[in-house]
Amino acid sequence: MITKRIIPCLDVKNGRVVKGTNFQGLSDVSSPIELAKYYSDVGADELVFYDITASAEGRALFTDILKEVASNVFIPLTVGGGINTVEDFDRVLKCGADKVSVNSGAIKNPNLVREAAQIYGDQCVVLSVDIKRVGGEFRVFAKGGREDTGLEAIGWIKRCVEMGAGEVVVNSIDTDGVKKGFDIEMLKAVRAAVNVPVIASGGAGNAEHFQELFTKIPDMDAGLAASIFHFGEVAIPDLKALLKSNGIIVRL
């Protein structure tokens, strides 16, 4: 059985880590540099860094902060926000990212996934998808969950994986920040549709929610969360100990 990954997420706005509920009402948390170093030290398997307003504000991602974050961590770093061209991929990778997450940029130009995969390899291209239920359908949203694209999510994810996305981060807007648990129904649908690693995001409120995720979807690759880690509600070493005691394989 594959080792399950625990991944903290740094949502960065104006150079600070922020957190909201259902993608709304953002509040200041901490310095991304300090938090990244902390997570690297306490056993996080990877780290995700999102410049969450880059796409909505139509600008490039903050590279100065990213360089400092990358130099302070010794675990894989995935970076996203305002990734619209292969030049953006190149810039972010040169700042120290290991993988690049694309969301709104792929919606605007689906060929971006194929182009980036051909240049940098599938393992470098992470498709991030913000999904919300609309009229009984899983729908893709853009610009940090602000804009309904009209795209049906499962079909969109399959298409991008076929073009070369080597990993998928599934963000459930319905459960984001609510802390009632991961969106198991949605995640099962995505996991069944593709044969690349899938990372669950949105909804974790306690350590047991990760246990539920990996128990109900045994082939889920990773769980991602933000506020429960940022505010000390769940410590990563304690979470991993719980998972291990329940027969879930993690890196200690």
CORSUL-V452436 format. One record per residue. RES is the residue in one letter. PHI is phi as a letter, one per 40 degrees, with the letter a starting at -180 (none if undefined). PSI is psi in whole degrees, -180 to 180 (* if undefined). D_CENTER is the distance of its C-alpha to the mean C-alpha in Angstrom with 2 decimals. Layout:
res=RES phi=PHI psi=PSI d_center=D_CENTER
res=RES phi=PHI psi=PSI d_center=D_CENTER
//
This chain:
res=M phi=none psi=141 d_center=22.25
res=I phi=c psi=145 d_center=19.04
res=T phi=c psi=130 d_center=17.74
res=K phi=c psi=139 d_center=14.80
res=R phi=b psi=141 d_center=12.04
res=I phi=b psi=122 d_center=11.10
res=I phi=b psi=112 d_center=8.16
res=P phi=c psi=150 d_center=8.63
res=C phi=b psi=128 d_center=6.65
res=L phi=b psi=107 d_center=9.27
res=D phi=c psi=113 d_center=9.70
res=V phi=b psi=130 d_center=12.79
res=K phi=b psi=127 d_center=15.78
res=N phi=f psi=38 d_center=19.13
res=G phi=g psi=6 d_center=18.31
res=R phi=b psi=149 d_center=17.46
res=V phi=c psi=131 d_center=14.56
res=V phi=b psi=165 d_center=14.78
res=K phi=a psi=140 d_center=13.85
res=G phi=b psi=-168 d_center=15.16
res=T phi=b psi=131 d_center=15.71
res=N phi=f psi=37 d_center=14.92
res=F phi=g psi=17 d_center=13.61
res=Q phi=b psi=167 d_center=17.17
res=G phi=f psi=61 d_center=19.34
res=L phi=c psi=135 d_center=17.43
res=S phi=b psi=150 d_center=19.05
res=D phi=c psi=137 d_center=19.23
res=V phi=b psi=-59 d_center=17.99
res=S phi=a psi=180 d_center=18.64
res=S phi=c psi=129 d_center=18.77
res=P phi=c psi=-30 d_center=15.55
res=I phi=c psi=-46 d_center=17.92
res=E phi=c psi=-44 d_center=19.40
res=L phi=c psi=-42 d_center=16.28
res=A phi=d psi=-45 d_center=14.72
res=K phi=c psi=-41 d_center=18.12
res=Y phi=d psi=-48 d_center=18.41
res=Y phi=c psi=-37 d_center=15.30
res=S phi=c psi=-37 d_center=16.46
res=D phi=c psi=-31 d_center=19.86
res=V phi=c psi=5 d_center=19.21
res=G phi=h psi=13 d_center=17.54
res=A phi=c psi=144 d_center=13.74
res=D phi=c psi=-34 d_center=12.99
res=E phi=a psi=175 d_center=10.30
res=L phi=b psi=139 d_center=8.74
res=V phi=b psi=133 d_center=5.95
res=F phi=b psi=113 d_center=8.18
res=Y phi=b psi=124 d_center=8.03
res=D phi=c psi=93 d_center=11.64
res=I phi=c psi=-15 d_center=11.36
res=T phi=b psi=6 d_center=14.97
res=A phi=c psi=-46 d_center=15.60
res=S phi=c psi=-46 d_center=15.65
res=A phi=c psi=-33 d_center=17.63
res=E phi=c psi=-1 d_center=19.96
res=G phi=g psi=41 d_center=20.41
res=R phi=b psi=171 d_center=20.11
res=A phi=c psi=160 d_center=18.66
res=L phi=c psi=148 d_center=16.01
res=F phi=c psi=110 d_center=17.69
res=T phi=c psi=-26 d_center=18.63
res=D phi=c psi=-45 d_center=20.95
res=I phi=c psi=-40 d_center=18.50
res=L phi=d psi=-44 d_center=16.02
res=K phi=d psi=-42 d_center=19.03
res=E phi=c psi=-39 d_center=19.93
res=V phi=c psi=-49 d_center=16.55
res=A phi=c psi=-35 d_center=16.58
res=S phi=c psi=-13 d_center=20.21
res=N phi=b psi=-2 d_center=19.63
res=V phi=b psi=150 d_center=17.14
res=F phi=b psi=32 d_center=18.14
res=I phi=b psi=160 d_center=14.99
res=P phi=d psi=138 d_center=12.66
res=L phi=b psi=121 d_center=10.72
res=T phi=b psi=134 d_center=8.02
res=V phi=b psi=137 d_center=8.88
res=G phi=a psi=170 d_center=8.67
res=G phi=h psi=113 d_center=11.05
res=G phi=g psi=27 d_center=14.45
res=I phi=c psi=104 d_center=14.14
res=N phi=b psi=-13 d_center=17.17
res=T phi=a psi=167 d_center=19.34
res=V phi=c psi=-25 d_center=19.71
res=E phi=c psi=-36 d_center=21.18
res=D phi=c psi=-41 d_center=17.92
res=F phi=d psi=-49 d_center=16.40
res=D phi=c psi=-45 d_center=19.52
res=R phi=c psi=-45 d_center=19.47
res=V phi=c psi=-41 d_center=15.99
res=L phi=c psi=-38 d_center=16.82
res=K phi=c psi=-20 d_center=20.17
res=C phi=c psi=-8 d_center=18.70
res=G phi=h psi=2 d_center=17.34
res=A phi=c psi=148 d_center=13.83
res=D phi=c psi=-34 d_center=13.65
res=K phi=b psi=154 d_center=11.11
res=V phi=b psi=129 d_center=10.46
res=S phi=c psi=129 d_center=7.83
res=V phi=b psi=137 d_center=10.12
res=N phi=b psi=-88 d_center=10.32
res=S phi=d psi=-35 d_center=13.64
res=G phi=c psi=-36 d_center=15.28
res=A phi=c psi=-33 d_center=15.20
res=I phi=c psi=-41 d_center=16.58
res=K phi=c psi=-37 d_center=19.32
res=N phi=a psi=87 d_center=20.03
res=P phi=d psi=-27 d_center=18.89
res=N phi=c psi=-16 d_center=20.90
res=L phi=d psi=-39 d_center=18.50
res=V phi=c psi=-47 d_center=16.45
res=R phi=c psi=-46 d_center=19.80
res=E phi=c psi=-46 d_center=21.12
res=A phi=c psi=-40 d_center=18.27
res=A phi=c psi=-37 d_center=18.28
res=Q phi=c psi=-35 d_center=22.05
res=I phi=c psi=-47 d_center=22.08
res=Y phi=b psi=-10 d_center=19.36
res=G phi=g psi=147 d_center=18.86
res=D phi=d psi=-37 d_center=16.49
res=Q phi=c psi=-17 d_center=14.74
res=C phi=c psi=-17 d_center=13.68
res=V phi=b psi=115 d_center=12.20
res=V phi=b psi=123 d_center=8.64
res=L phi=c psi=120 d_center=8.78
res=S phi=b psi=128 d_center=6.28
res=V phi=b psi=123 d_center=8.59
res=D phi=c psi=117 d_center=9.65
res=I phi=b psi=139 d_center=12.44
res=K phi=b psi=145 d_center=15.53
res=R phi=c psi=129 d_center=18.83
res=V phi=b psi=114 d_center=21.69
res=G phi=f psi=39 d_center=25.09
res=G phi=g psi=3 d_center=23.96
res=E phi=b psi=145 d_center=21.62
res=F phi=c psi=116 d_center=17.84
res=R phi=b psi=141 d_center=17.39
res=V phi=c psi=131 d_center=14.86
res=F phi=b psi=150 d_center=14.61
res=A phi=b psi=174 d_center=14.36
res=K phi=f psi=55 d_center=14.63
res=G phi=g psi=35 d_center=12.14
res=G phi=g psi=12 d_center=13.46
res=R phi=c psi=-22 d_center=17.00
res=E phi=b psi=121 d_center=18.40
res=D phi=c psi=119 d_center=19.13
res=T phi=c psi=-17 d_center=19.30
res=G phi=g psi=-5 d_center=21.46
res=L phi=c psi=136 d_center=19.51
res=E phi=c psi=128 d_center=19.40
res=A phi=c psi=-46 d_center=15.87
res=I phi=c psi=-44 d_center=16.86
res=G phi=c psi=-40 d_center=19.21
res=W phi=c psi=-44 d_center=16.85
res=I phi=c psi=-45 d_center=14.28
res=K phi=d psi=-43 d_center=17.38
res=R phi=c psi=-45 d_center=18.78
res=C phi=c psi=-37 d_center=15.91
res=V phi=c psi=-40 d_center=15.84
res=E phi=c psi=-30 d_center=19.61
res=M phi=c psi=-10 d_center=19.36
res=G phi=h psi=4 d_center=17.43
res=A phi=c psi=125 d_center=13.64
res=G phi=c psi=-5 d_center=13.30
res=E phi=a psi=151 d_center=9.96
res=V phi=b psi=128 d_center=8.06
res=V phi=b psi=120 d_center=4.75
res=V phi=b psi=110 d_center=7.00
res=N phi=b psi=115 d_center=7.00
res=S phi=c psi=112 d_center=10.64
res=I phi=c psi=-33 d_center=12.47
res=D phi=c psi=-34 d_center=15.44
res=T phi=b psi=-5 d_center=14.18
res=D phi=d psi=123 d_center=11.87
res=G phi=g psi=-1 d_center=13.72
res=V phi=c psi=-25 d_center=16.63
res=K phi=g psi=33 d_center=16.41
res=K phi=b psi=5 d_center=18.28
res=G phi=h psi=161 d_center=16.03
res=F phi=c psi=158 d_center=13.32
res=D phi=c psi=81 d_center=14.29
res=I phi=d psi=-44 d_center=16.13
res=E phi=d psi=-49 d_center=18.03
res=M phi=c psi=-43 d_center=15.26
res=L phi=c psi=-38 d_center=13.31
res=K phi=c psi=-41 d_center=16.73
res=A phi=c psi=-41 d_center=17.40
res=V phi=c psi=-47 d_center=14.41
res=R phi=d psi=-38 d_center=15.05
res=A phi=c psi=-18 d_center=18.70
res=A phi=c psi=-22 d_center=18.26
res=V phi=b psi=162 d_center=16.76
res=N phi=b psi=27 d_center=17.58
res=V phi=b psi=165 d_center=14.54
res=P phi=d psi=140 d_center=11.94
res=V phi=b psi=133 d_center=9.67
res=I phi=b psi=127 d_center=6.80
res=A phi=c psi=132 d_center=7.66
res=S phi=b psi=140 d_center=6.27
res=G phi=h psi=108 d_center=9.14
res=G phi=h psi=-13 d_center=12.60
res=A phi=c psi=128 d_center=13.10
res=G phi=b psi=-16 d_center=16.41
res=N phi=a psi=175 d_center=17.95
res=A phi=c psi=-34 d_center=18.02
res=E phi=c psi=-26 d_center=19.74
res=H phi=c psi=-33 d_center=16.84
res=F phi=c psi=-41 d_center=15.08
res=Q phi=d psi=-45 d_center=18.51
res=E phi=c psi=-42 d_center=18.83
res=L phi=d psi=-53 d_center=15.57
res=F phi=c psi=-21 d_center=16.78
res=T phi=c psi=-45 d_center=20.34
res=K phi=c psi=-27 d_center=20.03
res=I phi=b psi=81 d_center=17.73
res=P phi=d psi=-27 d_center=19.07
res=D phi=c psi=13 d_center=17.33
res=M phi=c psi=136 d_center=13.73
res=D phi=c psi=-35 d_center=12.23
res=A phi=a psi=156 d_center=9.79
res=G phi=b psi=135 d_center=8.95
res=L phi=b psi=142 d_center=6.46
res=A phi=a psi=168 d_center=8.43
res=A phi=b psi=-76 d_center=9.88
res=S phi=c psi=-37 d_center=13.48
res=I phi=c psi=-28 d_center=15.00
res=F phi=c psi=-46 d_center=14.37
res=H phi=d psi=-41 d_center=15.29
res=F phi=c psi=11 d_center=18.43
res=G phi=g psi=16 d_center=19.54
res=E phi=c psi=-31 d_center=19.59
res=V phi=b psi=125 d_center=18.13
res=A phi=c psi=134 d_center=18.87
res=I phi=d psi=-42 d_center=16.87
res=P phi=c psi=-39 d_center=20.26
res=D phi=c psi=-40 d_center=21.54
res=L phi=c psi=-45 d_center=18.59
res=K phi=c psi=-36 d_center=19.04
res=A phi=c psi=-41 d_center=22.77
res=L phi=c psi=-47 d_center=22.50
res=L phi=c psi=-45 d_center=20.50
res=K phi=c psi=-41 d_center=23.00
res=S phi=c psi=-17 d_center=25.90
res=N phi=b psi=19 d_center=24.81
res=G phi=g psi=15 d_center=24.80
res=I phi=c psi=126 d_center=21.06
res=I phi=c psi=121 d_center=20.72
res=V phi=b psi=162 d_center=18.66
res=R phi=c psi=118 d_center=19.26
res=L phi=c psi=* d_center=21.42
//
